[in-house]
């Protein structure tokens, strides 16, 4: 199913955020936030699974895709971009969807704005509030030297092989990583450490769908997502996508879409 979206620009300090959007006929909105180095097109396979009455906003985050960024990338700036985008919708029914970095961004929004979103979909993402925050910060801090030790094209292809089990997913990830470049990708990866705010008492306040690839071997993501489900037994549902790697929604679009549809059917009011 082809979904027609209109390209819009959100003016922000120091940059312009490119947003593709479909108007809502019901006041319901889904906002989709992609992973580090990727762009909004990673969600193209999911657009047809969104109910026709729901509005869609899918962006290219600052410094990614079609959203230029002359200055430095800061996670905190991106978090404020998402707040500004949500404010334009005037929505009283909001679903936030995020993959990897986008999933951490969604968690940041939910923690900053309790009740600001009605439901969350987190895909292959770390737990912002988990106990491994210090260890993850150390790992992110070491990204620069490790990446600069090899030619970027080699590194981009190696990373892409971990992002996708399917050839099409790996090809997409390779193209996006090569486009964003070594310097920016290191900057983005290290900046995401700002999302890590360990808090053993934190619990989700709205329904959450957790999707993770069975073959996602990036860091401790599979373990952390399983822990999020155990920590939030009444609100969180964990779905493991067989044969999928880190960009699991691209590797297994059919299963991803079915899980999202079921989740929305249960929880859309």
C-alpha positions as CSV (number, residue, x, y, z in Angstrom):
1,X,0.0,0.0,0.0
2,X,1.4,3.4,-1.0
3,X,1.0,6.2,1.5
4,X,1.2,9.7,0.2
5,X,3.1,12.1,2.4
6,X,3.7,15.8,2.0
7,X,7.2,17.2,2.7
8,X,7.3,20.1,5.2
9,X,10.1,22.0,6.9
10,X,10.3,22.7,10.7
11,X,12.5,25.8,11.2
12,X,14.7,25.3,14.2
13,X,17.7,27.3,15.6
14,X,20.7,26.4,13.4
15,X,18.9,24.1,11.1
16,X,15.8,23.0,9.1
17,X,14.1,19.7,10.0
18,X,12.6,17.9,7.0
19,X,9.3,16.2,7.9
20,X,7.1,14.1,5.8
21,X,3.5,14.2,6.9
22,X,0.0,12.9,6.3
23,X,-2.9,14.9,7.9
24,X,-5.0,13.3,10.6
25,X,-8.7,13.0,10.2
26,X,-9.3,11.9,13.8
27,X,-6.9,13.9,15.9
28,X,-4.7,10.8,16.3
29,X,-1.0,11.1,15.3
30,X,2.0,8.7,15.0
31,X,5.4,10.3,15.0
32,X,8.3,8.1,13.9
33,X,11.9,8.7,14.9
34,X,14.7,6.9,13.2
35,X,18.0,5.5,14.4
36,X,21.5,7.1,14.4
37,X,22.9,7.5,10.9
38,X,19.6,6.5,9.3
39,X,16.7,8.7,8.1
40,X,13.0,8.6,8.0
41,X,12.8,6.3,5.1
42,X,13.7,3.4,7.3
43,X,10.0,3.4,8.3
44,X,8.6,3.3,4.8
45,X,7.6,-0.3,5.1
46,X,5.6,0.5,8.2
47,X,3.5,3.4,6.8
48,X,0.8,1.2,5.3
49,X,0.2,-0.4,8.6
50,X,-0.9,2.8,10.3
51,X,-4.7,3.3,10.4
52,X,-6.0,5.6,7.7
53,X,-7.5,8.1,10.1
54,X,-4.2,8.6,11.9
55,X,-1.9,11.4,11.0
56,X,1.8,10.5,10.3
57,X,4.9,12.5,10.9
58,X,8.2,11.0,10.0
59,X,11.3,13.2,10.2
60,X,14.9,13.3,9.3
61,X,16.5,14.3,12.6
62,X,19.0,17.2,12.6
63,X,22.2,16.2,10.8
64,X,20.6,13.2,9.1
65,X,19.0,12.7,5.7
66,X,17.5,15.9,4.3
67,X,17.9,17.9,7.5
68,X,21.2,19.9,7.2
69,X,23.2,20.8,10.3
70,X,26.2,23.2,9.8
71,X,27.1,23.2,13.5
72,X,27.6,20.4,16.0
73,X,25.1,17.7,16.8
74,X,23.7,17.6,20.3
75,X,21.2,15.1,21.6
76,X,19.6,17.7,23.8
77,X,18.9,19.9,20.8
78,X,17.3,16.9,19.0
79,X,15.1,16.3,22.0
80,X,13.9,19.9,21.9
81,X,13.3,19.4,18.1
82,X,10.9,16.6,18.9
83,X,9.1,18.6,21.5
84,X,8.7,21.4,18.9
85,X,7.4,19.0,16.3
86,X,4.8,17.5,18.7
87,X,3.7,21.0,19.7
88,X,2.7,21.7,16.1
89,X,0.3,18.8,16.0
90,X,-2.1,19.9,18.6
91,X,-2.7,16.2,19.2
92,X,-4.7,14.8,22.1
93,X,-3.8,11.3,21.0
94,X,-0.2,10.6,20.3
95,X,1.8,7.5,19.5
96,X,5.6,7.9,19.4
97,X,7.6,5.3,17.5
98,X,11.4,5.2,17.8
99,X,14.2,2.9,16.6
100,X,17.6,2.8,18.4
101,X,18.6,6.4,18.9
102,X,15.0,7.3,18.1
103,X,13.8,4.9,20.7
104,X,16.0,6.6,23.3
105,X,14.6,10.0,22.1
106,X,11.0,8.7,22.6
107,X,12.0,7.6,26.2
108,X,13.4,11.0,26.9
109,X,10.2,12.7,25.7
110,X,8.1,10.4,27.8
111,X,10.2,11.0,30.9
112,X,10.2,14.8,30.4
113,X,6.5,15.0,29.6
114,X,4.4,12.5,31.6
115,X,1.2,12.0,29.8
116,X,2.5,13.8,26.7
117,X,2.2,10.6,24.7
118,X,-0.5,8.0,24.9
119,X,1.5,5.0,23.8
120,X,5.1,4.2,22.7
121,X,6.7,1.8,20.2
122,X,10.3,1.1,20.9
123,X,12.4,-0.8,18.4
124,X,15.9,-2.2,19.0
125,X,16.8,0.5,21.6
126,X,18.7,0.8,24.8
127,X,17.0,1.4,28.1
128,X,17.6,5.0,29.0
129,X,16.9,4.3,32.7
130,X,18.7,0.9,33.0
131,X,21.5,0.0,35.3
132,X,24.1,-0.3,32.5
133,X,24.2,3.5,31.8
134,X,27.8,4.0,33.1
135,X,29.1,1.1,31.1
136,X,27.3,2.4,28.0
137,X,28.7,5.9,28.5
138,X,32.3,4.4,28.5
139,X,31.6,2.4,25.4
140,X,30.2,5.5,23.6
141,X,33.2,7.6,24.6
142,X,35.5,5.1,23.0
143,X,33.7,5.2,19.6
144,X,35.8,8.0,18.1
145,X,39.2,6.3,18.3
146,X,37.9,2.9,17.2
147,X,36.1,4.4,14.2
148,X,39.0,6.6,13.1
149,X,41.3,3.6,13.1
150,X,39.8,2.3,9.8
151,X,38.6,3.8,6.5
152,X,35.0,5.0,6.9
153,X,33.7,3.0,3.9
154,X,35.0,-0.2,5.5
155,X,33.5,0.7,8.9
156,X,30.2,1.7,7.3
157,X,29.9,-1.6,5.6
158,X,30.9,-3.5,8.7
159,X,28.3,-1.7,10.8
160,X,25.7,-2.2,8.2
161,X,26.3,-5.9,8.3
162,X,25.2,-5.8,12.0
163,X,22.2,-3.5,11.3
164,X,20.6,-5.8,8.7
165,X,20.2,-9.5,8.2
166,X,18.5,-8.9,4.9
167,X,20.5,-7.6,1.9
168,X,18.1,-4.7,1.3
169,X,18.5,-3.6,4.9
170,X,22.3,-3.8,4.7
171,X,22.3,-1.8,1.5
172,X,20.1,0.9,3.0
173,X,22.2,1.2,6.1
174,X,25.5,1.3,4.1
175,X,24.2,4.1,1.9
176,X,23.0,6.2,4.9
177,X,26.2,5.6,6.9
178,X,28.4,6.5,4.0
179,X,26.3,9.7,3.5
180,X,26.4,10.9,7.1
181,X,30.1,10.4,7.2
182,X,32.6,9.4,9.9
183,X,32.9,12.7,11.8
184,X,29.2,13.3,12.1
185,X,28.4,9.6,13.0
186,X,31.0,9.7,15.8
187,X,29.6,12.9,17.1
188,X,26.0,11.5,17.0
189,X,26.9,8.2,18.7
190,X,28.8,9.9,21.5
191,X,26.1,12.6,22.0
192,X,23.5,9.9,22.6
193,X,25.1,9.3,26.0
194,X,23.0,12.3,27.1
195,X,20.0,10.0,26.9
196,X,21.3,7.7,29.6
197,X,19.8,8.6,33.0
198,X,19.8,5.5,35.1
199,X,16.9,5.3,37.5
200,X,15.9,2.0,39.1
201,X,12.5,3.3,40.1
202,X,11.5,4.6,36.6
203,X,8.4,2.9,35.1
204,X,6.4,3.6,32.0
205,X,3.1,5.3,32.5
206,X,1.5,4.3,29.1
207,X,1.3,1.2,27.0
208,X,4.6,0.2,25.3
209,X,5.3,-2.1,22.5
210,X,8.9,-3.4,22.5
211,X,10.2,-4.9,19.2
212,X,13.6,-6.4,19.0
213,X,15.4,-8.5,16.4
214,X,16.4,-12.0,17.5
215,X,19.8,-11.4,15.9
216,X,20.3,-7.9,17.2
217,X,23.9,-8.0,18.5
218,X,24.5,-4.3,19.1
219,X,25.5,-3.9,22.7
220,X,23.1,-5.3,25.3
221,X,19.9,-4.2,23.5
222,X,18.2,-7.6,23.5
223,X,18.9,-8.0,27.2
224,X,17.8,-4.5,28.1
225,X,14.6,-4.7,26.1
226,X,13.7,-7.9,27.9
227,X,14.5,-6.2,31.2
228,X,12.2,-3.3,30.3
229,X,9.4,-5.8,29.6
230,X,9.9,-7.5,33.0
231,X,10.1,-4.1,34.8
232,X,6.8,-3.0,33.3
233,X,4.7,-6.2,33.2
234,X,1.3,-4.4,33.1
235,X,2.1,-1.9,30.3
236,X,4.9,-3.4,28.2
237,X,4.7,-6.1,25.5
238,X,7.9,-7.6,24.1
239,X,7.9,-9.1,20.6
240,X,11.1,-10.8,19.3
241,X,11.3,-10.7,15.5
242,X,12.8,-13.9,14.2
243,X,15.9,-13.6,11.9
244,X,16.0,-9.9,12.3
245,X,19.1,-7.8,13.2
246,X,19.3,-4.3,14.6
247,X,17.1,-2.6,12.0
248,X,14.5,-5.2,12.7
249,X,11.5,-3.3,11.3
250,X,13.2,-3.3,7.9
251,X,14.4,-6.9,8.1
252,X,11.0,-8.2,9.1
253,X,8.4,-5.7,7.9
254,X,5.5,-8.1,7.8
255,X,5.9,-9.2,11.5
256,X,6.6,-5.6,12.6
257,X,3.5,-4.3,10.9
258,X,1.3,-7.0,12.3
259,X,2.6,-6.3,15.8
260,X,2.0,-2.6,15.5
261,X,-1.5,-3.1,14.1
262,X,-2.4,-5.4,17.0
263,X,-0.9,-2.9,19.5
264,X,-2.8,0.0,18.1
265,X,-6.1,-1.9,17.8
266,X,-5.9,-2.8,21.5
267,X,-4.8,0.7,22.7
268,X,-6.3,3.3,20.4
269,X,-9.1,5.0,22.2
